[in-house]
Amino acid sequence: MQVTAGLFLIDFLVRPFAKIYQKMPFMIFLIMIVLYGIVGYIVWKSAFKPEEQY
Protein backbone atom coordinates (compact mmCIF):
# COMPACT_ATOMS: atom_id res chain seq x y z
CA MET A 1 0.00 0.00 0.00
CA GLN A 2 2.80 2.43 0.87
CA VAL A 3 4.63 1.66 -2.37
CA THR A 4 1.57 2.65 -4.39
CA ALA A 5 1.23 5.90 -2.44
CA GLY A 6 4.93 6.61 -2.96
CA LEU A 7 4.68 6.01 -6.71
CA PHE A 8 1.63 8.26 -6.91
CA LEU A 9 3.47 11.01 -5.01
CA ILE A 10 6.54 10.73 -7.26
CA ASP A 11 4.32 10.84 -10.35
CA PHE A 12 2.45 13.87 -8.98
CA LEU A 13 5.69 15.75 -8.26
CA VAL A 14 7.59 14.81 -11.44
CA ARG A 15 4.82 15.42 -13.98
CA PRO A 16 5.19 19.26 -14.15
CA PHE A 17 8.94 18.92 -14.64
CA ALA A 18 8.40 16.40 -17.42
CA LYS A 19 6.30 18.97 -19.28
CA ILE A 20 9.07 21.55 -18.88
CA TYR A 21 11.59 18.98 -20.14
CA GLN A 22 9.60 18.54 -23.33
CA LYS A 23 9.78 22.28 -23.98
CA MET A 24 13.39 22.96 -22.87
CA PRO A 25 15.44 19.73 -22.71
CA PHE A 26 18.81 21.50 -22.83
CA MET A 27 18.00 23.68 -19.79
CA ILE A 28 16.92 20.69 -17.72
CA PHE A 29 20.09 18.86 -18.80
CA LEU A 30 22.21 21.77 -17.51
CA ILE A 31 20.30 21.81 -14.21
CA MET A 32 20.92 18.07 -13.82
CA ILE A 33 24.64 18.53 -14.51
CA VAL A 34 24.84 21.24 -11.83
CA LEU A 35 22.93 19.16 -9.26
CA TYR A 36 24.98 16.01 -9.90
CA GLY A 37 28.14 18.13 -9.84
CA ILE A 38 27.29 19.45 -6.37
CA VAL A 39 26.55 15.94 -5.10
CA GLY A 40 29.75 14.61 -6.69
CA TYR A 41 31.81 17.39 -5.12
CA ILE A 42 30.41 16.66 -1.65
CA VAL A 43 31.12 12.93 -2.06
CA TRP A 44 34.62 13.60 -3.42
CA LYS A 45 35.40 16.02 -0.59
CA SER A 46 34.16 13.64 2.10
CA ALA A 47 36.06 10.70 0.60
CA PHE A 48 39.43 12.48 0.79
CA LYS A 49 38.83 14.49 3.95
CA PRO A 50 41.37 13.67 6.66
CA GLU A 51 40.11 12.02 9.78
CA GLU A 52 38.74 14.42 12.36
CA GLN A 53 40.72 14.56 15.56
CA TYR A 54 39.03 15.13 18.87
C-alpha positions in Angstrom: 0.0 0.0 0.0 2.8 2.4 0.9 4.6 1.7 -2.4 1.6 2.7 -4.4 1.2 5.9 -2.4 4.9 6.6 -3.0 4.7 6.0 -6.7 1.6 8.3 -6.9 3.5 11.0 -5.0 6.5 10.7 -7.3 4.3 10.8 -10.3 2.4 13.9 -9.0 5.7 15.7 -8.3 7.6 14.8 -11.4 4.8 15.4 -14.0 5.2 19.3 -14.1 8.9 18.9 -14.6 8.4 16.4 -17.4 6.3 19.0 -19.3 9.1 21.5 -18.9 11.6 19.0 -20.1 9.6 18.5 -23.3 9.8 22.3 -24.0 13.4 23.0 -22.9 15.4 19.7 -22.7 18.8 21.5 -22.8 18.0 23.7 -19.8 16.9 20.7 -17.7 20.1 18.9 -18.8 22.2 21.8 -17.5 20.3 21.8 -14.2 20.9 18.1 -13.8 24.6 18.5 -14.5 24.8 21.2 -11.8 22.9 19.2 -9.3 25.0 16.0 -9.9 28.1 18.1 -9.8 27.3 19.4 -6.4 26.6 15.9 -5.1 29.7 14.6 -6.7 31.8 17.4 -5.1 30.4 16.7 -1.7 31.1 12.9 -2.1 34.6 13.6 -3.4 35.4 16.0 -0.6 34.2 13.6 2.1 36.1 10.7 0.6 39.4 12.5 0.8 38.8 14.5 4.0 41.4 13.7 6.7 40.1 12.0 9.8 38.7 14.4 12.4 40.7 14.6 15.6 39.0 15.1 18.9 
